[in-house]
Amino acid sequence: MYNYQSDITRFLDDYLEKHPQEAAQRMENRAKLWDVELNPIEQEDFAAAGVARGAYAYQSE
């Protein structure tokens, strides 16, 4: 099987092995940005406020 790892991947793996606190920080930052609960009422408001796009986005009307 082909087990190629790029230089960047090896660097990151080595860095995270030497700095285990970074893995915890990465997970904390991910939680702040991505693992959030969306408010369904706000989501409905955002959808209702949307403007319909035309058939061709680059054509002026």
PyMOL Python script that loads the backbone (N, CA, C, O; Angstrom):
from pymol import cmd

cmd.read_pdbstr("""\
ATOM      1  N   MET A   1       0.852  -1.187   0.000  1.00  0.00           N
ATOM      2  CA  MET A   1       0.000   0.000   0.000  1.00  0.00           C
ATOM      3  C   MET A   1       0.891   1.242   0.000  1.00  0.00           C
ATOM      4  O   MET A   1       2.022   1.208   0.486  1.00  0.00           O
ATOM      5  N   TYR A   2       0.392   2.286  -0.526  1.00  0.00           N
ATOM      6  CA  TYR A   2       1.121   3.537  -0.686  1.00  0.00           C
ATOM      7  C   TYR A   2       0.918   4.406   0.548  1.00  0.00           C
ATOM      8  O   TYR A   2      -0.204   4.835   0.817  1.00  0.00           O
ATOM      9  N   ASN A   3       1.976   4.674   1.300  1.00  0.00           N
ATOM     10  CA  ASN A   3       1.880   5.422   2.555  1.00  0.00           C
ATOM     11  C   ASN A   3       2.639   6.738   2.488  1.00  0.00           C
ATOM     12  O   ASN A   3       3.399   7.063   3.400  1.00  0.00           O
ATOM     13  N   TYR A   4       2.445   7.485   1.435  1.00  0.00           N
ATOM     14  CA  TYR A   4       3.139   8.760   1.279  1.00  0.00           C
ATOM     15  C   TYR A   4       2.596   9.783   2.265  1.00  0.00           C
ATOM     16  O   TYR A   4       1.383   9.881   2.449  1.00  0.00           O
ATOM     17  N   GLN A   5       3.474  10.539   2.896  1.00  0.00           N
ATOM     18  CA  GLN A   5       3.101  11.677   3.727  1.00  0.00           C
ATOM     19  C   GLN A   5       3.930  12.864   3.262  1.00  0.00           C
ATOM     20  O   GLN A   5       5.147  12.766   3.103  1.00  0.00           O
ATOM     21  N   SER A   6       3.262  13.970   3.048  1.00  0.00           N
ATOM     22  CA  SER A   6       3.971  15.164   2.606  1.00  0.00           C
ATOM     23  C   SER A   6       4.846  15.706   3.735  1.00  0.00           C
ATOM     24  O   SER A   6       4.696  15.337   4.899  1.00  0.00           O
ATOM     25  N   ASP A   7       5.760  16.590   3.352  1.00  0.00           N
ATOM     26  CA  ASP A   7       6.615  17.232   4.352  1.00  0.00           C
ATOM     27  C   ASP A   7       5.784  18.004   5.365  1.00  0.00           C
ATOM     28  O   ASP A   7       6.089  18.009   6.558  1.00  0.00           O
ATOM     29  N   ILE A   8       4.742  18.649   4.886  1.00  0.00           N
ATOM     30  CA  ILE A   8       3.873  19.435   5.783  1.00  0.00           C
ATOM     31  C   ILE A   8       3.179  18.522   6.789  1.00  0.00           C
ATOM     32  O   ILE A   8       3.112  18.841   7.976  1.00  0.00           O
ATOM     33  N   THR A   9       2.666  17.393   6.321  1.00  0.00           N
ATOM     34  CA  THR A   9       1.986  16.456   7.216  1.00  0.00           C
ATOM     35  C   THR A   9       2.944  15.934   8.272  1.00  0.00           C
ATOM     36  O   THR A   9       2.599  15.875   9.452  1.00  0.00           O
ATOM     37  N   ARG A  10       4.140  15.555   7.857  1.00  0.00           N
ATOM     38  CA  ARG A  10       5.131  15.075   8.824  1.00  0.00           C
ATOM     39  C   ARG A  10       5.495  16.167   9.818  1.00  0.00           C
ATOM     40  O   ARG A  10       5.634  15.903  11.012  1.00  0.00           O
ATOM     41  N   PHE A  11       5.651  17.403   9.323  1.00  0.00           N
ATOM     42  CA  PHE A  11       5.966  18.519  10.216  1.00  0.00           C
ATOM     43  C   PHE A  11       4.859  18.715  11.252  1.00  0.00           C
ATOM     44  O   PHE A  11       5.136  18.846  12.444  1.00  0.00           O
ATOM     45  N   LEU A  12       3.614  18.735  10.796  1.00  0.00           N
ATOM     46  CA  LEU A  12       2.495  18.955  11.722  1.00  0.00           C
ATOM     47  C   LEU A  12       2.377  17.819  12.727  1.00  0.00           C
ATOM     48  O   LEU A  12       2.152  18.059  13.914  1.00  0.00           O
ATOM     49  N   ASP A  13       2.526  16.587  12.260  1.00  0.00           N
ATOM     50  CA  ASP A  13       2.468  15.457  13.189  1.00  0.00           C
ATOM     51  C   ASP A  13       3.572  15.555  14.237  1.00  0.00           C
ATOM     52  O   ASP A  13       3.330  15.322  15.422  1.00  0.00           O
ATOM     53  N   ASP A  14       4.780  15.899  13.804  1.00  0.00           N
ATOM     54  CA  ASP A  14       5.909  16.044  14.725  1.00  0.00           C
ATOM     55  C   ASP A  14       5.669  17.196  15.702  1.00  0.00           C
ATOM     56  O   ASP A  14       5.926  17.070  16.899  1.00  0.00           O
ATOM     57  N   TYR A  15       5.180  18.307  15.181  1.00  0.00           N
ATOM     58  CA  TYR A  15       4.919  19.477  16.033  1.00  0.00           C
ATOM     59  C   TYR A  15       3.878  19.159  17.102  1.00  0.00           C
ATOM     60  O   TYR A  15       4.059  19.491  18.273  1.00  0.00           O
ATOM     61  N   LEU A  16       2.779  18.509  16.690  1.00  0.00           N
ATOM     62  CA  LEU A  16       1.724  18.186  17.652  1.00  0.00           C
ATOM     63  C   LEU A  16       2.200  17.155  18.681  1.00  0.00           C
ATOM     64  O   LEU A  16       1.740  17.154  19.823  1.00  0.00           O
ATOM     65  N   GLU A  17       3.117  16.284  18.274  1.00  0.00           N
ATOM     66  CA  GLU A  17       3.660  15.320  19.222  1.00  0.00           C
ATOM     67  C   GLU A  17       4.523  16.024  20.274  1.00  0.00           C
ATOM     68  O   GLU A  17       4.514  15.646  21.445  1.00  0.00           O
ATOM     69  N   LYS A  18       5.262  17.043  19.850  1.00  0.00           N
ATOM     70  CA  LYS A  18       6.128  17.777  20.781  1.00  0.00           C
ATOM     71  C   LYS A  18       5.378  18.837  21.581  1.00  0.00           C
ATOM     72  O   LYS A  18       5.851  19.263  22.635  1.00  0.00           O
ATOM     73  N   HIS A  19       4.225  19.264  21.098  1.00  0.00           N
ATOM     74  CA  HIS A  19       3.428  20.301  21.765  1.00  0.00           C
ATOM     75  C   HIS A  19       1.986  19.810  21.947  1.00  0.00           C
ATOM     76  O   HIS A  19       1.092  20.255  21.226  1.00  0.00           O
ATOM     77  N   PRO A  20       1.749  18.904  22.895  1.00  0.00           N
ATOM     78  CA  PRO A  20       0.399  18.332  23.054  1.00  0.00           C
ATOM     79  C   PRO A  20      -0.658  19.359  23.449  1.00  0.00           C
ATOM     80  O   PRO A  20      -1.846  19.133  23.217  1.00  0.00           O
ATOM     81  N   GLN A  21      -0.251  20.482  24.042  1.00  0.00           N
ATOM     82  CA  GLN A  21      -1.226  21.504  24.434  1.00  0.00           C
ATOM     83  C   GLN A  21      -1.891  22.121  23.196  1.00  0.00           C
ATOM     84  O   GLN A  21      -3.009  22.628  23.280  1.00  0.00           O
ATOM     85  N   GLU A  22      -1.209  22.077  22.059  1.00  0.00           N
ATOM     86  CA  GLU A  22      -1.766  22.650  20.834  1.00  0.00           C
ATOM     87  C   GLU A  22      -3.000  21.879  20.374  1.00  0.00           C
ATOM     88  O   GLU A  22      -3.937  22.479  19.849  1.00  0.00           O
ATOM     89  N   ALA A  23      -3.017  20.576  20.560  1.00  0.00           N
ATOM     90  CA  ALA A  23      -4.173  19.771  20.157  1.00  0.00           C
ATOM     91  C   ALA A  23      -5.404  20.189  20.954  1.00  0.00           C
ATOM     92  O   ALA A  23      -6.500  20.297  20.402  1.00  0.00           O
ATOM     93  N   ALA A  24      -5.223  20.423  22.246  1.00  0.00           N
ATOM     94  CA  ALA A  24      -6.351  20.870  23.076  1.00  0.00           C
ATOM     95  C   ALA A  24      -6.814  22.257  22.648  1.00  0.00           C
ATOM     96  O   ALA A  24      -8.015  22.525  22.605  1.00  0.00           O
ATOM     97  N   GLN A  25      -5.873  23.136  22.333  1.00  0.00           N
ATOM     98  CA  GLN A  25      -6.219  24.490  21.884  1.00  0.00           C
ATOM     99  C   GLN A  25      -6.966  24.442  20.551  1.00  0.00           C
ATOM    100  O   GLN A  25      -7.919  25.194  20.344  1.00  0.00           O
ATOM    101  N   ARG A  26      -6.536  23.562  19.651  1.00  0.00           N
ATOM    102  CA  ARG A  26      -7.220  23.416  18.361  1.00  0.00           C
ATOM    103  C   ARG A  26      -8.670  23.005  18.557  1.00  0.00           C
ATOM    104  O   ARG A  26      -9.564  23.538  17.900  1.00  0.00           O
ATOM    105  N   MET A  27      -8.906  22.059  19.460  1.00  0.00           N
ATOM    106  CA  MET A  27     -10.269  21.595  19.711  1.00  0.00           C
ATOM    107  C   MET A  27     -11.109  22.700  20.355  1.00  0.00           C
ATOM    108  O   MET A  27     -12.291  22.848  20.043  1.00  0.00           O
ATOM    109  N   GLU A  28     -10.506  23.463  21.240  1.00  0.00           N
ATOM    110  CA  GLU A  28     -11.225  24.572  21.873  1.00  0.00           C
ATOM    111  C   GLU A  28     -11.616  25.627  20.829  1.00  0.00           C
ATOM    112  O   GLU A  28     -12.740  26.127  20.831  1.00  0.00           O
ATOM    113  N   ASN A  29     -10.681  25.953  19.947  1.00  0.00           N
ATOM    114  CA  ASN A  29     -10.972  26.940  18.906  1.00  0.00           C
ATOM    115  C   ASN A  29     -12.014  26.421  17.931  1.00  0.00           C
ATOM    116  O   ASN A  29     -12.866  27.184  17.476  1.00  0.00           O
ATOM    117  N   ARG A  30     -11.960  25.145  17.604  1.00  0.00           N
ATOM    118  CA  ARG A  30     -12.951  24.562  16.710  1.00  0.00           C
ATOM    119  C   ARG A  30     -14.343  24.678  17.334  1.00  0.00           C
ATOM    120  O   ARG A  30     -15.311  25.001  16.646  1.00  0.00           O
ATOM    121  N   ALA A  31     -14.437  24.420  18.612  1.00  0.00           N
ATOM    122  CA  ALA A  31     -15.728  24.489  19.293  1.00  0.00           C
ATOM    123  C   ALA A  31     -16.302  25.902  19.226  1.00  0.00           C
ATOM    124  O   ALA A  31     -17.513  26.074  19.093  1.00  0.00           O
ATOM    125  N   LYS A  32     -15.443  26.906  19.317  1.00  0.00           N
ATOM    126  CA  LYS A  32     -15.918  28.292  19.260  1.00  0.00           C
ATOM    127  C   LYS A  32     -16.469  28.636  17.885  1.00  0.00           C
ATOM    128  O   LYS A  32     -17.435  29.392  17.774  1.00  0.00           O
ATOM    129  N   LEU A  33     -15.863  28.088  16.838  1.00  0.00           N
ATOM    130  CA  LEU A  33     -16.248  28.466  15.485  1.00  0.00           C
ATOM    131  C   LEU A  33     -17.292  27.550  14.860  1.00  0.00           C
ATOM    132  O   LEU A  33     -18.192  28.027  14.169  1.00  0.00           O
ATOM    133  N   TRP A  34     -17.191  26.254  15.088  1.00  0.00           N
ATOM    134  CA  TRP A  34     -17.999  25.312  14.315  1.00  0.00           C
ATOM    135  C   TRP A  34     -19.021  24.547  15.133  1.00  0.00           C
ATOM    136  O   TRP A  34     -20.107  24.259  14.629  1.00  0.00           O
ATOM    137  N   ASP A  35     -18.722  24.216  16.348  1.00  0.00           N
ATOM    138  CA  ASP A  35     -19.609  23.369  17.141  1.00  0.00           C
ATOM    139  C   ASP A  35     -20.558  24.224  17.976  1.00  0.00           C
ATOM    140  O   ASP A  35     -20.539  24.176  19.206  1.00  0.00           O
ATOM    141  N   VAL A  36     -21.377  24.998  17.295  1.00  0.00           N
ATOM    142  CA  VAL A  36     -22.325  25.875  17.982  1.00  0.00           C
ATOM    143  C   VAL A  36     -23.744  25.463  17.612  1.00  0.00           C
ATOM    144  O   VAL A  36     -23.987  24.913  16.538  1.00  0.00           O
ATOM    145  N   GLU A  37     -24.660  25.733  18.503  1.00  0.00           N
ATOM    146  CA  GLU A  37     -26.060  25.468  18.205  1.00  0.00           C
ATOM    147  C   GLU A  37     -26.664  26.704  17.557  1.00  0.00           C
ATOM    148  O   GLU A  37     -26.523  27.819  18.061  1.00  0.00           O
ATOM    149  N   LEU A  38     -27.334  26.494  16.444  1.00  0.00           N
ATOM    150  CA  LEU A  38     -27.956  27.601  15.735  1.00  0.00           C
ATOM    151  C   LEU A  38     -29.353  27.850  16.295  1.00  0.00           C
ATOM    152  O   LEU A  38     -30.075  26.918  16.649  1.00  0.00           O
ATOM    153  N   ASN A  39     -29.709  29.109  16.366  1.00  0.00           N
ATOM    154  CA  ASN A  39     -31.026  29.497  16.827  1.00  0.00           C
ATOM    155  C   ASN A  39     -31.998  29.342  15.654  1.00  0.00           C
ATOM    156  O   ASN A  39     -31.837  30.023  14.641  1.00  0.00           O
ATOM    157  N   PRO A  40     -33.014  28.454  15.765  1.00  0.00           N
ATOM    158  CA  PRO A  40     -33.918  28.219  14.637  1.00  0.00           C
ATOM    159  C   PRO A  40     -34.707  29.466  14.225  1.00  0.00           C
ATOM    160  O   PRO A  40     -35.015  29.634  13.045  1.00  0.00           O
ATOM    161  N   ILE A  41     -35.031  30.324  15.160  1.00  0.00           N
ATOM    162  CA  ILE A  41     -35.780  31.543  14.823  1.00  0.00           C
ATOM    163  C   ILE A  41     -34.904  32.480  14.007  1.00  0.00           C
ATOM    164  O   ILE A  41     -35.360  33.060  13.021  1.00  0.00           O
ATOM    165  N   GLU A  42     -33.647  32.630  14.412  1.00  0.00           N
ATOM    166  CA  GLU A  42     -32.725  33.465  13.635  1.00  0.00           C
ATOM    167  C   GLU A  42     -32.509  32.887  12.241  1.00  0.00           C
ATOM    168  O   GLU A  42     -32.433  33.634  11.266  1.00  0.00           O
ATOM    169  N   GLN A  43     -32.410  31.573  12.140  1.00  0.00           N
ATOM    170  CA  GLN A  43     -32.211  30.937  10.841  1.00  0.00           C
ATOM    171  C   GLN A  43     -33.401  31.194   9.922  1.00  0.00           C
ATOM    172  O   GLN A  43     -33.215  31.426   8.727  1.00  0.00           O
ATOM    173  N   GLU A  44     -34.614  31.157  10.456  1.00  0.00           N
ATOM    174  CA  GLU A  44     -35.814  31.467   9.662  1.00  0.00           C
ATOM    175  C   GLU A  44     -35.778  32.918   9.196  1.00  0.00           C
ATOM    176  O   GLU A  44     -36.118  33.212   8.050  1.00  0.00           O
ATOM    177  N   ASP A  45     -35.367  33.823  10.079  1.00  0.00           N
ATOM    178  CA  ASP A  45     -35.274  35.236   9.715  1.00  0.00           C
ATOM    179  C   ASP A  45     -34.243  35.459   8.615  1.00  0.00           C
ATOM    180  O   ASP A  45     -34.481  36.232   7.687  1.00  0.00           O
ATOM    181  N   PHE A  46     -33.097  34.784   8.714  1.00  0.00           N
ATOM    182  CA  PHE A  46     -32.073  34.915   7.676  1.00  0.00           C
ATOM    183  C   PHE A  46     -32.603  34.425   6.333  1.00  0.00           C
ATOM    184  O   PHE A  46     -32.381  35.062   5.304  1.00  0.00           O
ATOM    185  N   ALA A  47     -33.298  33.298   6.345  1.00  0.00           N
ATOM    186  CA  ALA A  47     -33.835  32.738   5.104  1.00  0.00           C
ATOM    187  C   ALA A  47     -34.888  33.659   4.499  1.00  0.00           C
ATOM    188  O   ALA A  47     -34.942  33.831   3.281  1.00  0.00           O
ATOM    189  N   ALA A  48     -35.727  34.251   5.353  1.00  0.00           N
ATOM    190  CA  ALA A  48     -36.781  35.140   4.857  1.00  0.00           C
ATOM    191  C   ALA A  48     -36.216  36.439   4.308  1.00  0.00           C
ATOM    192  O   ALA A  48     -36.829  37.053   3.434  1.00  0.00           O
ATOM    193  N   ALA A  49     -35.071  36.867   4.795  1.00  0.00           N
ATOM    194  CA  ALA A  49     -34.479  38.127   4.358  1.00  0.00           C
ATOM    195  C   ALA A  49     -33.669  37.976   3.075  1.00  0.00           C
ATOM    196  O   ALA A  49     -33.204  38.972   2.521  1.00  0.00           O
ATOM    197  N   GLY A  50     -33.495  36.754   2.597  1.00  0.00           N
ATOM    198  CA  GLY A  50     -32.683  36.524   1.397  1.00  0.00           C
ATOM    199  C   GLY A  50     -33.312  37.121   0.157  1.00  0.00           C
ATOM    200  O   GLY A  50     -34.533  37.249   0.065  1.00  0.00           O
ATOM    201  N   VAL A  51     -32.469  37.486  -0.798  1.00  0.00           N
ATOM    202  CA  VAL A  51     -32.912  38.042  -2.073  1.00  0.00           C
ATOM    203  C   VAL A  51     -32.707  36.972  -3.138  1.00  0.00           C
ATOM    204  O   VAL A  51     -31.639  36.365  -3.214  1.00  0.00           O
ATOM    205  N   ALA A  52     -33.708  36.744  -3.944  1.00  0.00           N
ATOM    206  CA  ALA A  52     -33.609  35.731  -4.988  1.00  0.00           C
ATOM    207  C   ALA A  52     -32.574  36.142  -6.024  1.00  0.00           C
ATOM    208  O   ALA A  52     -32.506  37.305  -6.421  1.00  0.00           O
ATOM    209  N   ARG A  53     -31.777  35.189  -6.453  1.00  0.00           N
ATOM    210  CA  ARG A  53     -30.764  35.456  -7.471  1.00  0.00           C
ATOM    211  C   ARG A  53     -31.368  35.270  -8.852  1.00  0.00           C
ATOM    212  O   ARG A  53     -32.292  34.482  -9.054  1.00  0.00           O
ATOM    213  N   GLY A  54     -30.825  36.006  -9.777  1.00  0.00           N
ATOM    214  CA  GLY A  54     -31.254  35.857 -11.156  1.00  0.00           C
ATOM    215  C   GLY A  54     -30.679  34.599 -11.779  1.00  0.00           C
ATOM    216  O   GLY A  54     -29.888  33.890 -11.156  1.00  0.00           O
ATOM    217  N   ALA A  55     -31.083  34.326 -13.019  1.00  0.00           N
ATOM    218  CA  ALA A  55     -30.627  33.119 -13.689  1.00  0.00           C
ATOM    219  C   ALA A  55     -29.137  33.186 -14.001  1.00  0.00           C
ATOM    220  O   ALA A  55     -28.448  32.167 -13.946  1.00  0.00           O
ATOM    221  N   TYR A  56     -28.633  34.369 -14.326  1.00  0.00           N
ATOM    222  CA  TYR A  56     -27.222  34.524 -14.654  1.00  0.00           C
ATOM    223  C   TYR A  56     -26.645  35.598 -13.748  1.00  0.00           C
ATOM    224  O   TYR A  56     -27.004  36.770 -13.865  1.00  0.00           O
ATOM    225  N   ALA A  57     -25.761  35.211 -12.855  1.00  0.00           N
ATOM    226  CA  ALA A  57     -25.274  36.114 -11.804  1.00  0.00           C
ATOM    227  C   ALA A  57     -24.476  37.303 -12.345  1.00  0.00           C
ATOM    228  O   ALA A  57     -24.434  38.344 -11.690  1.00  0.00           O
ATOM    229  N   TYR A  58     -23.847  37.187 -13.511  1.00  0.00           N
ATOM    230  CA  TYR A  58     -22.977  38.246 -14.011  1.00  0.00           C
ATOM    231  C   TYR A  58     -23.670  39.185 -14.986  1.00  0.00           C
ATOM    232  O   TYR A  58     -23.034  40.096 -15.517  1.00  0.00           O
ATOM    233  N   GLN A  59     -24.940  38.986 -15.229  1.00  0.00           N
ATOM    234  CA  GLN A  59     -25.681  39.848 -16.156  1.00  0.00           C
ATOM    235  C   GLN A  59     -26.375  40.944 -15.369  1.00  0.00           C
ATOM    236  O   GLN A  59     -27.083  40.670 -14.400  1.00  0.00           O
ATOM    237  N   SER A  60     -26.170  42.185 -15.787  1.00  0.00           N
ATOM    238  CA  SER A  60     -26.872  43.287 -15.118  1.00  0.00           C
ATOM    239  C   SER A  60     -28.307  43.322 -15.627  1.00  0.00           C
ATOM    240  O   SER A  60     -28.588  42.944 -16.764  1.00  0.00           O
ATOM    241  N   GLU A  61     -29.189  43.773 -14.783  1.00  0.00           N
ATOM    242  CA  GLU A  61     -30.606  43.748 -15.162  1.00  0.00           C
ATOM    243  C   GLU A  61     -31.057  45.032 -15.773  1.00  0.00           C
ATOM    244  O   GLU A  61     -32.224  45.164 -16.143  1.00  0.00           O
TER     245      GLU A  61
END
""", "prot")
cmd.dss("prot")
cmd.show_as("cartoon", "prot")
cmd.util.cbc("prot")
cmd.orient("prot")
